[in-house]
Amino acid sequence: MMSVLRNPYSCHIRRLLNSKPSYRSLSSASANINGNILLEDQGDSNPHYPHMFTPLDLGPDIGCLPNRVIMGSMHTGLEGHSIPKLMLPLLNAEDDHTDLTEMACFFAERAKGGASLMVTGGVSPNRQGWVGPFAGKLSTETERDRHKVVTEMVHSIQIPSYGANTTETARICLQILHTGRYAYHPFAVSASSTKSPISPFQAKELSTSDVKATVRDFVNCAVLAKEAGYDGVEIMGSEGYLINQFLVSKTNQRTDEYGGDSFANRMRLAVEIVTETRKACGLDFIIIFRLSMLDLVKDGSSWEEIKTLAQVLENAGVTIINTGIGWHEARIPTIATSVPRGAYSWVTKKLRDENIVSVPLCATNRINAPTTIENILSSGSADLISMARPFLADAEIVKKSREGRHEDINTCIGCNQACLDHAFIGKTASCLVNPRACHETEIDITPNSVRAEDRLNIGVVGAGPAGMAFAHTAATIGHNVTLFDKSPEIGGQFNMAKRVPGKEEFHETIRYFNVQLRKLEKEGKLDIRLGTEVLYDDMDRLSSNSGDEKIDKWIIATGVDPRVPNIPGLDHPKVLSYIDVLRHKAKVGRKVAVIGAGGIGFDVSEYLLHHDDADDHDKSADEVNVDEFLTKWGVDKHNSDRGGLLPDEQIQIPPPHREIILMQRKKGKLGAGLGKTTGWIHRSELVRSKAVEMLPQVSYDRVDEDGNLHITVGSGDKKETRVLEVDNIILCAGQVSKKDLEKAAVDSGSDLAGKVFTIGGAYEAGELDAKRAIDMGTRLALKIKNDEVVPGKHSFTADIGAEEILYKKMMSVIR
């Protein structure tokens, strides 16, 4: 048999040889001194990202993947549920998700976008493994049949392949996920009777016979997946879910054959699941195992145990080993936007460099750009790359990379606001920068789809998130759009957000919209007028014009103004607004009081902690230092101790540039209203700096002539009066909508009032909610031509699913 390199030759050669590839260390003829992949000079490799588009052969029984990018698993809410039919009418849901056509369309679009292999969101093999009550499950033939529409639609798509100059049928695997003690329902089970810190339910210990039954349930789920047409399964063995709970002694205190001090016993569940799945499903079935290579929890797996399990899993029959990073209860960020790009690819490289397994290894977590993918692959860190959320932001990220159109990629900013935050409340996922994600059957943005007789001349005032989204969508589908903004640049509030440490990715959203809007301008569909302020008289005049110059409808996306609280002395020069700090780059002293502890207050505090006035450079996402991030959060790149955590004395938190007092009027924890999956990170950043004092229940009495802030903290007997001697006071006390143009149109009593539609922050201020703003602008653009869409009835949202209603009812009972 011919020996085959990790970076295989073309797929058609393998098929002629009819030999299964043996992935081993690269030979000297095919590797440089670092062991990195070197491409053959075949003349047909991708000219933009050659390693990314080198096919990967998975053997004669399975065949080739056309590129090195897997669409990783993520909860979307489209996976279906197991709610009894009798319950559905009681929930009165607008979308019950019984039919999986929406899921099929979602994956088909990503397959057309070039993903070589896709993995579904987690589906449980039994009731105990549900994520939440009546969550997605695959254990019956009825449930199996629902999935056939997904696999049939995916398999109808062909993906181009370099090297063989051919195409490969798109592939999809089902992720089998048993949550164990992470289950958000009273049927939770685990290796031992323990309770996770992120679930209110105590898990019941599985008996030995229950464990064996669970193995059978995993196998049954895999068999049903194959019968449904799936090309394979991913067995979720990481992130702290059931299999992971068996692997470590902190959650496995059993004394039978599946527990104890012996790692051979603790890994028995994982090995039996893979072994029996391979036996039941045959050699032509992909088995991916998500292996936790870095637990990031105290007393997690040791590196020797991780190596041992990887070897045993290969012998048991896995096709690919995917990298799992961190248990969900870990207090270290793993996928949020503050995590640098590719920050955990070193973990996969560490295992790859051990040269102990020959199956392909897949790197994951915060990989969202083709340059990052290419760097990871070319450095020999991994054989494959798994991305999940970037496929929400842009279904065509692989296709655009293949064609060298990286500037056209709508980059995932890692915010979690519309994906993970939705998943944890039973809501269908979407994407802040792409509201069409997971709503493909509902939001159709087909170029030039508006008939000529229905096309409108639309004026959009404001080029922030809402205005950009509306203008982009409306012009794309065929309307004639003029976009005004008094600023010399587009982006609105995003131009401030991008300056906050950990939000460097916001640069990418501005870049994406700028490129797309300029393209539309070149096509004659959009007229961009920056540095132009629009007043009511301008609107009235342009609406009264005749012919092509007439504006038929106006979109007001002017955003918000900072709310100025009623505190005596705010006219003191030491008092600044968040706009003064983030947009106008006002100089701020070393001791600061921040009024308001919402999202803006936290952003400003974090900016001031780290901002050095001597270096005013705004970092890009690629400039964020990985090693600094890891040492700051206590991640051990050597994996010396269990769980991969550094000792406290080795954690290096950058010295703060300022002392900050962050305050709010409300009782309770500061930042309670921050993102469900990211709020803890923002709070931790400030607390760990030891330079931020957080004060709830504050009354702001006055600012004196010296610029000191007089406050009262607490109430009743615990009331305390303080004088804060600070260099500056920053107002982050909320926002008010800028409705001047809307009000002027209404007050005029003219026909113009019926042509003015306010969106985004100008419609509802909130917490500078870009998710809502972009979604609102996109949806209105698709309906603006309809006669029934009038001011006051122009806000449209996604349908509410049965899972979301059920979650709300469950939480009301728990509370």
C-alpha positions in Angstrom: 0.0 0.0 0.0 1.3 3.4 -0.9 2.0 5.6 2.2 -0.1 8.8 2.1 0.7 12.1 3.6 -1.5 14.3 5.9 -1.7 16.7 2.9 -2.9 14.0 0.4 -2.3 14.1 -3.3 -5.4 14.5 -5.5 -8.5 12.6 -4.7 -8.7 10.7 -8.0 -5.3 9.1 -7.4 -6.5 7.7 -4.1 -9.5 6.2 -5.8 -7.4 4.6 -8.5 -5.2 3.1 -5.8 -8.3 2.1 -3.9 -6.3 2.4 -0.7 -7.4 4.0 2.6 -5.2 7.0 3.5 -2.8 6.6 6.4 -2.3 10.0 8.0 1.1 10.1 9.5 3.9 12.6 9.9 5.0 14.3 6.7 8.0 12.9 5.0 11.1 15.1 4.5 10.2 15.5 0.8 6.9 17.0 1.7 7.6 19.1 4.7 9.8 21.9 5.7 11.9 22.0 8.8 8.9 22.9 10.9 6.9 19.9 9.7 4.5 22.2 7.9 2.4 21.2 4.9 4.0 21.9 1.5 1.8 21.9 -1.5 2.8 20.0 -4.7 3.5 22.2 -7.7 0.5 20.9 -9.6 -0.5 24.2 -11.0 -4.1 23.7 -10.1 -4.1 24.7 -6.4 -6.2 27.6 -5.3 -4.3 30.9 -5.9 -5.7 32.6 -2.9 -5.8 30.1 -0.1 -4.1 26.9 -1.4 -4.1 25.0 1.9 -7.7 25.8 2.6 -8.7 24.3 -0.7 -6.5 21.2 -0.8 -8.9 18.2 -0.8 -8.8 15.7 2.0 -9.3 12.0 1.4 -11.1 10.1 4.1 -10.5 6.8 2.5 -12.1 4.6 -0.2 -15.3 3.9 1.7 -16.0 7.6 2.3 -14.2 9.6 -0.3 -12.8 13.1 -0.4 -13.7 16.4 1.2 -13.3 19.1 -1.4 -11.7 21.6 1.1 -10.5 21.8 4.6 -13.5 23.7 6.1 -16.2 22.0 8.2 -19.3 23.9 9.3 -19.3 23.1 13.0 -22.3 22.3 15.2 -24.3 25.0 16.8 -27.7 25.2 18.3 -30.0 27.0 15.8 -33.5 26.1 17.0 -34.2 24.6 13.6 -33.4 21.0 14.7 -36.9 20.2 15.7 -38.3 19.2 19.0 -40.1 16.3 20.7 -43.1 18.3 22.0 -46.2 16.0 22.0 -48.7 16.9 19.3 -51.4 17.4 22.0 -49.3 20.2 23.6 -48.6 22.2 20.5 -52.0 23.9 20.2 -51.7 25.0 23.8 -48.5 26.8 23.1 -50.1 28.8 20.3 -46.8 29.2 18.5 -46.4 30.9 15.1 -43.8 28.2 14.1 -43.9 24.8 15.7 -40.7 23.5 14.0 -42.3 20.0 13.4 -41.4 20.2 9.7 -37.6 20.5 9.2 -37.8 22.2 5.8 -36.4 25.4 7.4 -33.5 23.4 8.7 -33.0 21.9 5.2 -32.9 25.3 3.6 -30.5 26.6 6.2 -28.0 23.8 5.5 -28.5 23.8 1.7 -27.6 27.5 1.6 -24.3 26.7 3.5 -23.6 23.8 1.2 -24.0 26.0 -1.8 -21.7 28.4 -0.1 -18.9 25.7 -0.2 -18.8 24.0 3.2 -17.1 20.6 2.6 -18.9 18.9 5.5 -21.6 20.3 7.9 -22.6 19.2 11.4 -26.1 19.8 12.7 -27.0 21.3 16.1 -27.0 18.8 18.9 -29.7 16.2 18.9 -30.3 14.0 21.9 -30.3 10.2 21.7 -32.9 9.9 24.5 -35.1 11.9 26.8 -32.6 12.3 29.6 -30.1 13.9 27.2 -32.5 16.7 26.1 -31.0 20.2 26.2 -34.3 21.4 27.6 -37.8 20.0 28.0 -38.9 18.3 24.8 -35.8 19.4 22.9 -34.6 17.8 19.6 -34.2 14.0 19.9 -33.6 11.2 17.4 -34.7 7.8 18.8 -37.7 6.8 16.7 -38.5 6.1 13.1 -41.0 9.0 13.0 -38.2 11.4 14.1 -35.9 9.8 11.6 -38.2 10.5 8.7 -38.5 14.2 9.5 -34.8 14.5 8.8 -34.9 13.1 5.3 -35.8 16.5 3.8 -32.6 17.9 5.2 -30.2 15.2 3.8 -32.0 15.1 0.5 -31.7 18.8 0.0 -28.0 18.9 1.0 -27.1 15.9 -1.2 -28.6 17.7 -4.2 -25.7 20.1 -4.1 -22.2 19.7 -5.6 -19.1 21.5 -4.3 -16.1 22.3 -6.5 -12.8 20.5 -5.7 -9.3 21.5 -6.6 -6.8 18.9 -7.6 -9.2 16.4 -9.1 -10.9 19.1 -11.1 -14.2 17.7 -10.2 -17.0 18.2 -7.7 -18.0 16.4 -4.5 -21.5 15.9 -3.2 -22.2 18.1 -0.1 -22.1 16.1 3.1 -23.8 16.5 6.5 -23.4 14.8 9.8 -25.8 14.8 12.8 -24.4 15.7 16.1 -25.4 13.4 18.9 -25.5 15.4 22.1 -26.3 14.1 25.6 -26.2 17.0 28.0 -25.8 15.0 31.2 -25.9 17.3 34.2 -26.1 20.3 31.9 -29.7 19.4 31.1 -32.2 22.1 31.8 -34.9 19.7 32.9 -35.7 17.5 35.9 -34.7 14.2 34.1 -31.0 15.1 34.1 -28.6 12.3 34.6 -24.8 12.0 34.9 -21.9 9.8 35.9 -22.6 10.7 39.5 -25.3 12.6 41.3 -23.9 16.2 40.9 -25.3 19.6 40.1 -23.7 21.8 37.5 -23.3 25.5 38.3 -25.2 26.4 35.1 -28.4 24.3 35.7 -30.9 24.4 38.5 -31.4 20.6 38.4 -29.5 18.0 40.4 -28.5 15.1 38.1 -29.3 11.6 39.0 -26.5 9.0 38.8 -26.9 6.5 36.0 -26.8 2.9 37.1 -24.5 0.5 35.3 -27.4 -0.9 33.3 -28.5 2.7 32.6 -25.0 3.4 31.2 -25.1 0.4 28.9 -28.6 1.5 27.8 -27.2 5.0 27.1 -24.6 3.4 24.8 -27.3 1.6 22.9 -29.2 4.9 22.6 -26.2 6.6 21.1 -25.8 3.7 18.6 -29.6 3.7 17.8 -29.4 7.4 17.2 -26.5 6.9 14.8 -28.2 4.1 12.9 -31.4 6.2 12.5 -29.2 9.1 11.3 -27.7 6.9 8.7 -31.2 5.7 7.6 -32.3 9.3 7.4 -29.5 9.9 4.9 -26.8 11.6 7.1 -23.2 10.9 6.0 -22.1 10.5 9.6 -22.4 11.7 13.1 -20.4 13.8 15.5 -20.3 12.4 19.0 -20.2 15.2 21.4 -17.5 14.3 24.0 -16.5 17.7 25.1 -17.7 21.1 26.5 -18.6 19.4 29.8 -21.5 17.3 28.4 -22.3 13.7 29.5 -19.3 11.9 28.0 -17.0 14.6 29.3 -18.6 14.2 32.7 -17.6 10.5 32.7 -14.0 11.3 31.8 -13.0 13.3 34.9 -13.1 12.3 38.5 -14.6 15.6 39.7 -17.9 14.5 38.1 -17.3 10.8 38.1 -17.2 9.3 41.5 -18.4 5.9 40.4 -16.9 2.6 41.7 -18.1 0.3 38.8 -16.5 -0.4 35.5 -17.3 3.1 34.2 -15.6 5.1 37.0 -13.0 5.1 39.7 -9.3 6.1 39.7 -8.7 4.1 36.5 -8.9 6.3 33.4 -9.5 3.2 31.4 -12.8 2.9 33.2 -13.7 6.6 33.0 -13.2 6.6 29.2 -15.1 3.3 28.7 -18.4 5.1 27.9 -16.8 7.1 25.1 -14.9 4.1 23.6 -17.9 1.8 23.7 -20.1 4.4 22.0 -17.6 4.8 19.2 -16.8 1.1 18.9 -20.5 0.1 18.7 -21.4 2.9 16.4 -18.7 1.8 13.9 -19.9 -1.8 14.1 -23.5 -0.8 13.5 -23.0 1.8 10.8 -20.1 0.4 8.7 -17.0 1.8 7.2 -18.8 4.2 4.8 -20.1 6.3 7.7 -18.2 9.3 9.1 -17.7 9.4 12.8 -16.4 12.6 14.3 -15.5 12.7 17.9 -15.4 16.0 19.7 -12.6 15.5 22.1 -12.1 17.9 25.0 -8.4 18.8 24.6 -8.5 21.7 27.1 -11.2 21.5 29.8 -10.4 24.9 31.5 -11.9 23.7 34.8 -10.1 22.6 38.0 -9.4 18.9 38.1 -10.2 18.4 34.5 -8.5 15.9 32.2 -4.7 15.6 32.1 -2.8 15.9 28.9 -1.7 12.2 29.1 -5.3 11.2 29.4 -6.2 13.3 26.4 -3.5 11.6 24.4 -4.5 8.2 25.5 -8.2 8.8 24.6 -7.3 10.1 21.2 -5.3 6.9 20.4 -8.0 4.6 21.7 -10.7 6.5 19.8 -8.7 6.1 16.6 -8.4 2.4 17.2 -12.2 2.3 17.9 -12.9 3.7 14.5 -13.3 7.5 14.5 -12.8 9.2 11.1 -12.0 12.7 12.4 -11.1 14.1 15.9 -12.5 17.5 16.4 -11.2 19.8 19.1 -13.3 20.8 22.1 -12.3 23.8 24.2 -13.6 24.4 27.7 -16.5 23.2 29.7 -19.5 25.4 29.5 -19.1 26.2 33.2 -15.5 27.3 32.7 -14.8 30.9 33.6 -12.5 31.6 30.7 -13.8 33.0 27.4 -13.6 30.5 24.6 -15.7 31.8 21.7 -16.7 35.4 22.6 -15.5 38.3 20.5 -12.9 39.2 23.1 -11.1 35.9 22.3 -8.4 36.5 19.7 -8.7 34.9 16.3 -7.5 31.3 16.3 -6.5 31.6 20.0 -6.9 27.9 20.7 -5.4 26.4 17.5 -2.3 25.6 19.5 -4.2 23.0 21.4 -4.8 21.0 18.2 -1.2 21.5 17.1 0.0 20.2 20.4 -1.8 16.9 19.8 -0.8 16.8 16.1 2.8 17.3 17.0 2.7 14.3 19.3 2.5 12.1 16.2 0.4 9.5 18.0 -2.8 9.5 15.8 -3.1 9.4 12.0 -6.7 10.5 11.7 -7.3 14.1 10.7 -7.4 16.6 13.5 -9.7 19.6 13.4 -9.0 23.0 15.0 -11.9 25.2 16.2 -13.0 28.3 18.2 -12.9 31.9 17.0 -11.7 31.1 13.5 -13.7 33.5 11.2 -11.5 34.6 8.3 -9.8 32.8 5.4 -6.4 34.3 6.4 -6.7 32.7 9.8 -7.7 29.4 8.3 -4.8 29.5 5.9 -2.3 30.4 8.6 -3.5 27.5 10.8 -3.3 24.9 8.1 0.0 26.1 6.5 1.7 26.1 10.0 0.8 22.4 10.4 -1.5 23.1 13.3 -4.4 21.1 12.0 -5.7 19.1 9.1 -9.2 20.7 9.1 -10.9 23.8 10.4 -14.3 23.9 12.0 -16.3 27.1 12.0 -19.9 27.5 13.2 -21.0 31.1 13.7 -19.1 32.5 10.7 -21.6 30.5 8.6 -24.4 32.4 10.2 -22.8 35.7 9.3 -22.1 34.6 5.7 -23.3 31.4 4.2 -20.9 31.9 1.3 -17.7 32.4 3.3 -16.0 29.4 1.8 -17.2 30.2 -1.8 -16.0 33.9 -1.5 -12.7 32.7 -0.1 -12.3 30.3 -3.0 -12.9 33.1 -5.4 -10.6 35.5 -3.7 -13.4 37.8 -2.6 -12.4 38.2 1.0 -13.6 41.8 1.1 -17.1 40.6 0.3 -17.3 38.3 3.4 -19.7 39.4 6.1 -17.5 38.5 9.0 -18.7 37.0 12.3 -18.0 39.5 15.1 -18.4 36.8 17.8 -21.0 38.8 19.7 -23.3 35.9 20.6 -26.3 38.2 20.7 -28.4 36.5 18.1 -27.0 33.0 18.2 -26.0 31.6 21.6 -28.0 34.1 23.5 -31.1 33.0 21.6 -30.3 29.3 22.0 -30.2 29.6 25.8 -33.8 31.0 25.9 -35.3 28.6 23.3 -35.4 31.2 20.6 -34.5 30.5 17.0 -31.0 31.7 16.3 -30.1 34.4 13.8 -27.1 36.7 13.4 -26.6 40.3 14.4 -24.8 41.1 11.1 -27.1 38.8 9.0 -30.7 38.5 10.2 -31.5 36.2 7.3 -29.5 33.4 9.0 -31.9 30.6 10.2 -34.8 32.6 8.5 -34.0 31.7 4.9 -37.6 30.8 4.1 -38.8 34.0 5.6 -36.3 36.6 4.5 -35.7 36.5 0.7 -33.1 39.0 -0.5 -33.0 38.2 -4.3 -31.2 40.9 -6.4 -33.6 42.9 -8.6 -36.6 41.0 -7.4 -38.8 44.0 -7.1 -40.8 44.6 -10.4 -40.0 47.8 -12.2 -43.4 49.3 -11.6 -43.1 48.7 -7.8 -39.7 50.3 -7.4 -39.5 53.3 -5.2 -37.1 56.2 -4.8 -36.2 56.0 -1.1 -34.3 58.4 1.0 -32.4 57.0 4.0 -31.2 59.4 6.7 -28.5 57.9 8.8 -25.8 55.4 7.8 -25.5 53.5 11.1 -26.4 49.8 11.5 -30.2 50.3 10.7 -29.7 52.7 7.8 -26.9 50.6 6.3 -29.0 47.4 6.5 -32.0 49.1 5.0 -30.1 50.8 2.2 -28.2 47.6 1.3 -31.3 45.4 1.2 -33.6 47.9 -0.5 -31.0 48.7 -3.2 -30.1 45.0 -3.7 -33.7 44.0 -4.4 -34.3 46.9 -6.9 -35.3 50.1 -5.2 -33.5 53.4 -5.9 -31.9 54.5 -2.7 -30.2 57.7 -1.6 -28.3 57.3 1.7 -27.5 60.5 3.7 -25.3 60.9 6.8 -23.9 64.1 8.2 -20.8 62.2 9.2 -18.0 61.7 6.7 -18.1 57.9 7.2 -20.7 55.2 7.5 -21.1 53.0 10.6 -22.7 55.2 13.1 -22.3 53.9 16.7 -20.1 51.0 15.4 -17.4 53.5 14.9 -17.3 53.9 18.7 -17.8 50.2 19.5 -14.8 49.2 17.4 -12.5 51.1 19.8 -13.5 49.1 22.8 -10.9 46.3 23.7 -12.5 43.0 22.7 -14.7 44.5 20.0 -12.1 44.9 17.3 -14.2 42.7 15.0 -16.6 45.6 14.6 -14.2 47.1 12.1 -15.1 44.2 9.8 -18.8 45.0 9.8 -18.1 48.5 8.8 -15.7 47.2 6.1 -18.3 44.8 4.8 -21.1 47.3 4.5 -18.8 49.9 3.0 -17.7 47.5 0.2 -21.3 46.4 -0.5 -22.8 49.9 -0.5 -20.0 51.2 -2.8 -20.6 48.3 -5.2 -24.3 49.2 -5.3 -23.4 52.8 -5.9 -21.2 51.8 -8.9 -24.2 49.8 -10.3 -26.3 52.9 -10.1 -28.7 51.5 -7.5 -27.5 53.6 -4.6 -26.4 57.2 -4.1 -24.3 57.8 -1.0 -24.1 61.3 0.3 -21.9 61.5 3.3 -21.1 64.8 5.1 -24.7 65.8 4.3 -27.2 66.8 7.0 -30.9 66.4 6.1 -33.4 68.8 7.6 -37.2 68.7 7.4 -37.2 71.3 4.7 -34.9 69.1 2.6 -37.3 66.2 3.0 -40.3 68.3 2.1 -38.5 69.7 -1.0 -37.3 66.3 -2.3 -40.7 64.7 -1.7 -42.3 67.5 -3.8 -40.0 67.0 -6.8 -41.2 65.4 -9.9 -39.8 62.6 -11.9 -36.7 60.6 -10.9 -35.7 63.3 -8.3 -38.7 62.7 -6.2 -38.3 60.7 -2.9 -41.3 58.5 -2.5 -40.6 57.4 1.1 -38.2 58.3 3.9 -36.4 56.1 6.3 -35.2 57.8 9.4 -32.3 56.0 10.9 -30.7 58.9 12.8 -30.0 56.9 15.9 -29.8 58.2 19.4 -28.4 61.0 21.6 -26.9 60.4 25.0 -29.5 60.8 27.8 -28.4 63.6 30.1 -29.6 62.9 33.7 -30.9 65.7 35.9 -27.9 66.2 38.1 -26.9 69.7 39.2 -23.5 70.8 38.0 -23.2 68.7 34.8 -22.1 71.7 32.9 -18.7 71.4 34.6 -15.8 70.8 32.0 -14.8 67.7 33.8 -18.1 66.0 32.8 -17.9 64.2 29.5 -20.4 61.9 27.6 -19.4 58.5 26.2 -19.5 60.1 22.8 -16.8 62.6 23.8 -14.6 59.7 25.0 -15.2 57.1 22.2 -15.8 59.2 19.2 -14.1 62.5 19.8 -11.2 60.9 21.8 -11.4 63.4 24.7 -8.5 63.2 27.1 -9.5 61.5 30.3 -7.7 61.6 33.7 -6.5 58.8 35.8 -9.4 58.7 38.2 -12.8 58.4 36.7 -16.5 58.1 37.8 -18.8 56.4 35.3 -22.5 57.1 35.7 -24.5 54.2 34.3 -23.6 50.5 34.3 -25.4 49.3 31.2 -23.6 48.0 28.1 -22.2 51.4 27.3 -21.0 52.0 30.9 -19.1 48.7 30.8 -17.7 49.4 27.4 -16.4 52.8 28.4 -15.0 51.4 31.6 -13.1 48.6 29.7 -11.9 51.1 27.2 -10.6 53.5 29.9 -8.9 50.6 31.8 -6.8 49.6 28.8 -6.5 52.8 26.7 -3.2 54.5 26.7 -3.4 58.1 25.6 0.2 57.8 24.3 -0.9 55.1 21.8 -4.1 56.0 20.2 -4.0 53.2 17.6 -7.2 51.2 17.2 -6.3 47.6 16.9 -7.7 45.3 14.2 -8.8 41.8 15.1 -5.6 40.3 13.7 -3.5 42.5 16.0 -4.9 41.2 19.3 -2.1 39.2 21.0 -3.0 35.6 21.7 -0.4 34.9 24.4 -1.4 38.0 26.3 -5.0 36.9 26.3 -4.1 33.4 27.5 -1.9 34.5 30.4 -4.4 37.1 31.4 -7.1 34.5 31.7 -4.9 31.8 33.2 -4.7 29.3 30.3 -1.6 27.0 30.5 -0.3 26.3 26.9 1.8 23.5 28.3 -1.3 21.8 29.8 0.9 21.0 32.9 -1.9 20.6 35.3 -5.3 19.0 35.0 -7.8 21.2 33.1 -5.0 23.4 31.5 -5.2 26.2 34.1 -2.3 28.3 35.2 -1.6 28.7 38.9 -2.9 32.0 40.2 0.6 33.4 40.7 1.4 32.9 37.0 -1.7 34.8 35.7 -0.6 38.1 34.3 -3.3 40.8 34.2 -2.2 44.0 32.3 -1.8 47.0 34.7 -4.8 49.3 34.4 -4.4 52.8 33.1 -7.0 54.3 35.3 -9.0 53.9 38.5 -12.7 53.7 37.9 -15.9 53.9 39.9 -18.8 52.4 38.0 -22.3 53.2 39.3 -25.9 52.5 38.7 -29.2 53.7 40.3 -30.7 50.2 40.5 -30.2 47.7 43.2 -28.5 44.5 42.5 -25.6 43.3 40.4 -24.1 45.7 37.9 -24.3 44.5 34.3 -27.3 42.2 35.0 -28.8 43.2 31.7 -25.7 42.4 29.6 -25.6 39.5 27.2 -26.7 36.1 28.6 -23.5 34.3 27.4 -21.0 37.2 27.5 -22.1 39.4 30.4 -20.0 37.5 32.9 -16.9 38.2 30.7 -17.4 41.9 30.9 -18.0 41.9 34.6 -14.9 39.6 35.2 -12.7 41.9 33.1 -13.5 44.8 35.4 -13.4 42.8 38.7 -10.1 41.1 37.9 -8.4 44.4 37.1 -8.8 45.4 40.8 -9.1 48.9 39.5 -12.9 49.2 39.3 -15.2 49.8 42.2 -18.8 48.9 41.4 -21.6 50.7 43.2 -25.3 49.8 42.9 -28.2 51.9 44.3 -26.6 55.2 43.8 -28.3 58.6 43.9 -26.3 61.4 42.1 -26.6 64.5 44.2 -24.5 67.1 42.4 -21.2 68.0 40.8 -19.4 70.7 42.8 -17.4 73.6 41.5 -14.2 71.4 41.6 -15.8 68.8 39.4 -16.2 66.3 42.3 -19.3 64.0 42.3 -21.4 63.9 45.4 -23.4 60.7 45.7 -25.6 58.8 48.2 -25.2 55.0 48.2 -27.9 52.7 49.6 -31.1 53.6 51.4 -32.5 53.7 54.9 -30.2 52.9 57.7 -27.5 51.8 55.2 -27.4 55.1 53.4 -23.9 56.5 52.9 -22.9 59.9 51.5 -19.6 60.1 49.5 -17.7 62.7 47.6 -15.8 61.2 44.7 -12.7 63.3 43.9 -12.1 62.4 40.3 -10.5 63.8 37.2 -13.5 63.2 35.0 -17.1 62.1 35.2 -18.4 60.1 32.2 -22.1 60.0 31.4 -23.3 56.6 30.2 -26.8 57.0 31.5 -28.7 55.7 28.5 -29.9 57.2 25.3 -32.9 59.0 23.8 -34.2 58.4 20.3 -33.6 61.2 17.8 -37.1 61.7 16.5 -36.8 65.3 15.3 -37.4 64.6 11.6 -40.3 62.2 12.3 -41.9 64.8 14.7 -41.5 67.6 12.2 -43.2 65.6 9.5 -46.1 64.7 11.7 -46.5 68.3 13.0 -46.5 69.6 9.5 -49.9 68.0 8.8 -48.8 67.3 5.2 -48.8 64.1 3.2 -45.1 63.7 4.2 -46.1 62.3 7.6 -47.4 59.2 5.9 -44.1 58.7 4.1 -41.7 58.8 7.1 -40.6 55.5 8.7 -38.4 55.5 11.7 -36.1 52.6 12.4 -33.2 51.5 14.7 -32.3 53.6 17.7 -34.4 56.4 16.4 -37.4 54.1 16.7 -36.4 52.6 20.1 -33.3 53.6 21.9 -32.7 50.7 24.2 -29.1 49.6 24.8 -27.8 50.7 21.4 -29.3 47.4 20.1 -27.6 46.8 16.8 -29.2 43.4 16.5 -32.7 44.9 16.5 -31.6 47.8 14.3 -30.1 45.6 11.5 -33.0 43.2 11.7 -35.6 46.0 11.6 -33.9 47.7 8.6 -33.6 44.5 6.6 -37.2 43.4 7.2 -38.7 46.8 6.4 -36.7 47.1 3.2 -38.4 43.9 1.9 -41.9 45.2 2.7 -41.6 48.9 2.1 -43.4 48.8 -1.3 -46.5 47.2 0.2 -49.5 49.5 0.7 -50.4 48.1 4.1 -47.0 49.1 5.5 -47.5 52.5 7.0 -45.8 54.5 9.7 -46.6 52.9 13.1 -47.1 49.5 11.5 -43.7 49.1 10.0 -41.9 47.0 12.6 -41.6 43.3 11.7 -40.0 40.5 13.7 -39.4 36.8 13.4 -42.1 34.3 14.2 -42.1 32.9 17.8 -41.4 29.2 17.9 -42.9 26.6 20.2 -39.5 26.1 22.0 -39.3 29.7 23.0 -42.8 29.8 24.4 -42.2 26.5 26.3 -38.9 27.9 27.8 -40.7 31.0 29.0 -43.4 28.9 30.7 -40.8 26.6 32.3 -38.8 29.6 33.6 -41.9 31.2 35.1 -42.5 27.9 37.0 -38.8 27.7 38.2 -38.8 31.3 39.4 
